[in-house]
Amino acid sequence: MLAIEDRGEVTVLRIEHGRVGALDVELLEALTEAVTASDRALVVTGSGSSFSAGVDLRRILDGGRPYTEQLLAALSRTFRAVFDHPRPTVAAVNGHAIAGGCVLALACDLRLLSGGRVGLTELVVGVPFPTPALEIVRHALGPRAGQVLLGARTVDGERALSLGLVDELTAPDELLPRAVAVATELAARSPEAYRLAKTALHRPADAAIEAAGDDAAVTAGWTSDDTRLRIEAALAALARR
């Protein structure tokens, strides 16, 4: 589910969960535990052709509202754990990073991409953004956040770079070594100075997340009949490909 490997001063967290690294409660809990337990620089990456293709939509349909509530809480915990990790975090995006998978990458300090499509497609299936995800997107993309979020499209590497979704394009065989090298360079800086700078930079996003409180409207949107129909249609379209 989640492979953990130390490389020098850096810990690599590799998502190995099904064909596309779909985010479910179990994987999210494993990610949160690994991030919060670490006092090291982190590289987050995936396996195969995907970094993470987003949440497991089938589990949402099968689990109904109780599972969806668990999932939303787990998503927010993971995104915030990565976003506010005091040490450097680098996403080594090895393939498709879609919807929640894209947010996970955006929660990292820097993002390197070697291939695949990247984008925030939540609105295609009718699910609203939980406040932590939205504020992380706003922090990472700045003025481009609305264009990317409301457009709900995936883009290739060059377009992802121009939109700020990623910071660097890298050849597949160089991706992980390059990500580890970047994280190692960042980790060599004063840990306390890095933490303080990161905390200050994240303060507006964290304050907005805290002020939002309970996302009751978001939960209602994720569990509505309309959303269920849209998810079913999206899964049917995938099955026909």
N, C-alpha and C positions, 0 to 999 in steps of 0.2 A: 504493500500500500504506500509506504513512505520509506525510502532507503536513505540512511543517514551516513555520511562519510566525512571524516576530517581530512583536509588537505592543507597541511601547514597550519597557518593561523585562521583558516577559513573552514566552516562546516557547510557541506553541500547537502541540501535537502532535495531528493529526487522523487517526484510523484510517479509511482508505478501502480496505477489503479485502473484496470480495464484498458480498453482499446484507446480511449481518448482522454484519460485522466479526469473523468467527470467528478465534480465536487458533490459528495454526499456527507451526511453527518459524521460518519466514521472517519473519513479522510480529513475533514475539517478539524475534528477534535485532535487527530494525530498531528496535524500541522501546527495547531495552536500550542499543543503541549511541547512540541519540539522547539518552537520559536521562543516561548516564554521561559523554557528551561535553559536556554543558551545565553552565554555572555560573550559570544564570539561573532565575528562577521559571518554573514550567511549568503550563500548562493542558492536560489530556488530555481529548479529546472524540472523538466518533464522527461518523458521517454517516448520512443517511437516518433510518430508524426505530429504529436500534440504536446503542447505545454499543459494546457487544460482547456477543454471545449465548453466549460461552464458547468452549471449544476445538472445533476441527473434528473431530467424531466420525467422519466418513467417513474422514478421513486416518488415524485410529487403526486402523480396521478394515483399510484398504488397506495400511498400513505395518507392521502387526504389532508385535512387541516392539521391534525396533531403532528404529523411528520413535517409539514411545511413550517409550522411554528418552530419546531426544533431546528430545522434547516436554517431559517432566517436568523435565529439567535446564534447558531454556530458560524454562519457566514460573517456576521458582524464581529464576533470574537476573533476570528482568524484574520480578517482584514485589519482590524485594529492592532492585533498583536504584531503583524508584519510592519504595518505603517509606523508604529511607535517603538519598534525594537531600537534600543539605544545605540547599537553598533551598526556598521554599514550593512546594507542589504542590496543584493544585485540579482535581478531576474535574468537567467539565461534562457531565453525563450527559443526553444528548439523546434517549435512547430506552432500549430494553430493555438491562439490564445483568444478565446471568444467569451463574451458576456462575463460571468464571474471569473473565468480564467484570465481575462484581460484586466479586470479590477485587481486580482491578486498580483499581477505583474506591475500594475500602476502603483500599488502600495509599496513597492520596493523603491530604494533611493535611485537606482539606475537600471536601465533595461537594455539588454543586448539581444538582437534577433538574428537567427540564421535561416529562417524560412517559415512558410505557412502564412495564414491569414490572421489578422488581428482586428478586433472591433468589439463594440458594445451593442449587442443585438437584443437586449432585454425587451425593448418595446415591440419587437416583432411578435413575441408571444404574449404581450400584454401585461408583463410583470413590472410594477413600479420599482424604482431604486430605493433600497433601504438607505437611510441617511448616512451611515458610515461609508457605504460604497459611493454615494453621490459626492460627498465631501472629499473623498480621496481622489475621485476623478477630477473634481474642480481644482484641487491642489496641484495635481500632476499636469493637467492640460491647460489650465488658465483660460484665456479667452476662447480656446478651441473646444472647451468642454461641451458647450451646447451643440456645436456642429456635430461632434462625434456621437454624443449621447442621443440627440434627437434624430440624427440621420440613421442610426441603428443599422449600419452596414459594416461589413468586414473589408479590409484593405490589404494590399500587398506590402512588402517591406519598404519600398521607396516612399509610398504614400504614408505609411505608418511613421516613418522617420520625419517626414515633412509636417505631420500633425502633432508631433511630440509624443506619440504613443510609445516610441522606442528612442533610445539615444544613440545607438550604433548598430550598424549591420555587419555581421560577421559570417565567415564561411562555416558550414556545419562542423567540420573537423577542428576548427579553432575556437568554437563557441565556449565550451566549458573551460579550457585553459585560459582563454582571454577573460572570462567572467571571474575566475579565481584570482587572476593577476590584478584585475581592477579592485576586487574586494580586499585583496592583500595590501594594495597600495593605500586604500582608504583606511584600513585597520591600523596602519603604521602611524597614523596621526593620533594626537592626544585623545584618548577615549572620552575624557570629561569634556573637552572642548567640542568634540564631535557631537556628544549627547546634547549639550546645551544649545548648540547651533540648530540641531535637528528639532529639538523641542520648541525653540522659538519660531522656526519656519512652519512647524505644524500647528502652532497655537490657534490660528483662526479656524482651521478645519476641526481640531479637537473641541474647541469651544462650541462650534455649530453642532457637532454631534451630541455633545452633552446637553445643549439647550433643547434639542429636538425631543428628547425623552422617548416615550413609547411610540413606535411606529404603527399604531393601530390601523391607519388607513392603508399602509403598505401591506400589512398582513391581509386585510380585507381584499386588496387588489390581487394578491397572489392566490387567494383561495376562492375567487369569484367563479361563477359558472362561465362567464365570458372567457376568462383566462384559461379555464380548463379546456374549453373548446379550441382555443388558439394553440394550446400545447398539443392537444390531440392532432390538430391539423399539421403542426410542425413536425411531429414524430412520423405522421403518415407520409409527409413529403420526403423526409429523410429515408424512409423505408423504400420509396420508389426509385431512389437514385442508384 
